């Protein structure tokens, strides 16, 4: 890259001059500097606009899901009979009790209760998807059944209702 006086610039000086074009804290001192500033500003504005558009468009255009009918026949909820709801709840409660037992026996998360419960919730979500597939119902219906069973204190296979609370968050000191 030639300098103004006709001599060659060192590679370091050439990089410094090119880098000065991207110094957005100072006013540009050349047409190329103004061009870089305008192109950079337009590119930033386009990125911001596309992000806002992608984020808000889905919120504005997505139709809400159709609600589940609550009762079609006496005793039905969520399009499921009470016997079927209790069967689904029993499956989920059995899986939850087994997961809690496994977590305690293997001392998952070094005894950090909140992390252990969070991990159990991940396994629960897998069980919910499997139950939905097995019973040919939606995931929403399975979660509603689980919620109903916990709220109504339906007994788990051990005869006790599932706990409706979670341990408080206690950040671990070591990561």
C-alpha positions, -999 to 999 in steps of 0.1 A, spaced: 0 0 0 17 33 -11 18 62 13 9 98 4 45 107 -3 50 78 -27 70 55 -4 58 20 6 40 15 39 50 -12 64 25 -39 68 19 -27 104 11 9 92 -12 -5 65 -32 -25 90 -33 5 113 -47 27 86 -73 1 76 -82 -4 113 -87 34 116 -116 31 91 -134 11 118 -129 35 146 -165 45 152 -156 68 182 -140 94 160 -154 113 130 -142 98 97 -116 119 79 -120 103 44 -147 93 20 -137 57 25 -141 62 63 -176 76 58 -185 48 34 -174 22 60 -194 40 87 -225 41 66 -222 4 55 -216 -7 91 -246 13 104 -269 -1 77 -257 -37 83 -263 -32 120 -297 -18 114 -306 -47 91 -295 -72 117 -315 -55 144 -346 -52 121 -344 -89 111 -340 -100 147 -370 -79 158 -390 -91 129 -383 -128 135 -390 -124 172 -422 -104 170 -437 -119 139 -441 -153 154 -458 -137 184 -482 -117 163 -491 -143 137 -492 -176 156 -527 -187 164 -534 -200 199 -538 -237 202 -574 -250 203 -584 -256 239 -589 -291 252 -626 -297 259 -629 -302 296 -659 -325 297 -677 -344 271 -692 -370 293 -698 -370 331 -665 -379 349 -644 -371 318 -617 -344 319 -593 -335 291 -611 -360 269 -601 -389 292 -621 -410 316 -612 -410 352 -599 -446 350 -577 -437 321 -564 -406 338 -555 -426 369 -538 -452 348 -516 -426 332 -509 -410 366 -499 -443 380 -474 -448 352 -459 -414 358 -458 -418 396 -441 -452 392 -414 -437 370 -410 -408 394 -406 -430 424 -380 -452 406 -361 -421 395 -361 -406 430 -348 -439 444 -321 -442 417 -310 -406 424 -306 -412 461 -288 -445 457 -263 -431 432 -260 -398 450 -266 -378 418 -255 -342 419 -236 -349 451 -267 -345 472 -277 -310 459 -314 -314 462 -325 -287 438 -302 -300 411 -313 -336 417 -350 -325 414 -342 -305 382 -326 -336 368 -355 -358 378 -378 -333 360 -359 -339 328 -365 -377 332 -401 -369 339 -405 -351 306 -392 -381 288 -418 -403 307 -445 -378 298 -437 -380 261 -435 -418 262 -469 -419 280 -485 -396 254 -472 -418 226 -483 -450 244 -518 -437 252 -523 -418 219 -530 -385 237 -512 -351 236 -484 -342 259 -506 -314 273 -532 -340 283 -506 -361 301 -492 -330 320 -528 -320 329 -534 -356 343 -502 -354 363 -512 -320 377 -547 -333 386 -532 -363 403 -508 -342 424 -535 -316 433 -560 -343 442 -534 -363 462 -539 -395 442 -518 -422 457 -487 -433 440 -478 -471 440 -463 -467 474 -496 -454 488 -484 -419 493 -492 -389 471 -464 -374 450 -448 -343 466 -462 -310 453 -431 -290 462 -396 -287 451 -365 -280 472 -354 -243 472 -326 -233 448 -292 -234 465 -263 -226 442 -235 -250 444 -201 -236 454 -181 -258 430 -185 -260 392 
